[in-house]
Amino acid sequence: MHKHNCNILPLGVNDMTTAAAICAAAMNENPLHIKVFGANPDLRQRRLRRMFPALLAYVKRKGELYGAFIDGNLIGVLGMLPPNTCQPTLRDLIQLLPRMISANSLLGSLRLAIWLGTWARIDPKQPHWHLGPLAIAPQWQYKGVGTQMIEFTINQCAAEEHLYLETDKQSNVDLYQRFGFKTLATPTILGIPSWVMIRST
């Protein structure tokens, strides 16, 4: 694997449309996204591209949102929510829900609520940084960018006790385990296996 060095920098307002498109493309084949946003890949991608701007704006407002750049081009997205901020307040939900519901069908929105509600109930009580989304443009995957983004996250949060994340892909579990993440639970959501993982410094 040839490693491409990238610059990881805070995302600006002008980067948000590209960042949402990267997240939608990178996560289009995630099992839970297929279940929630539909089996048709083109329709699913359009729905994800409508949903991610609201999610990324939330992460930017409540925490830290970074981009991985190569030759000035945005090729990856990294969100980090600091301790005690990863559960949305009522005001946050009022802002988020209309955008997220409008991006999907009624059945898909119900499934989305079940999915996110399950992960929210599992969220650890101890203070932690919540990692996500972490997305890399498909053409840049498996080229060392994800490793650099995870290493950046660990360095940024070195003074904190825990890093926490969720995933629905076994390949992601294998990657995160290389960096000391351990599986806390393996809930099945809407018939789809998922993992919640934590790393202690």
Secondary structure as GFF3:
##gff-version 3
##sequence-region A 1 201
A	DSSP	beta_strand	7	10	.	.	.	ID=ss1
A	DSSP	three_ten_helix	13	15	.	.	.	ID=ss2
A	DSSP	alpha_helix	16	26	.	.	.	ID=ss3
A	DSSP	alpha_helix	31	37	.	.	.	ID=ss4
A	DSSP	alpha_helix	41	62	.	.	.	ID=ss5
A	DSSP	beta_strand	64	70	.	.	.	ID=ss6
A	DSSP	beta_strand	73	81	.	.	.	ID=ss7
A	DSSP	alpha_helix	90	102	.	.	.	ID=ss8
A	DSSP	alpha_helix	106	122	.	.	.	ID=ss9
A	DSSP	beta_strand	129	136	.	.	.	ID=ss10
A	DSSP	three_ten_helix	138	140	.	.	.	ID=ss11
A	DSSP	alpha_helix	145	156	.	.	.	ID=ss12
A	DSSP	beta_strand	162	167	.	.	.	ID=ss13
A	DSSP	alpha_helix	170	177	.	.	.	ID=ss14
A	DSSP	beta_strand	182	185	.	.	.	ID=ss15
A	DSSP	beta_strand	188	189	.	.	.	ID=ss16
A	DSSP	beta_strand	192	193	.	.	.	ID=ss17
A	DSSP	beta_strand	195	200	.	.	.	ID=ss18
###
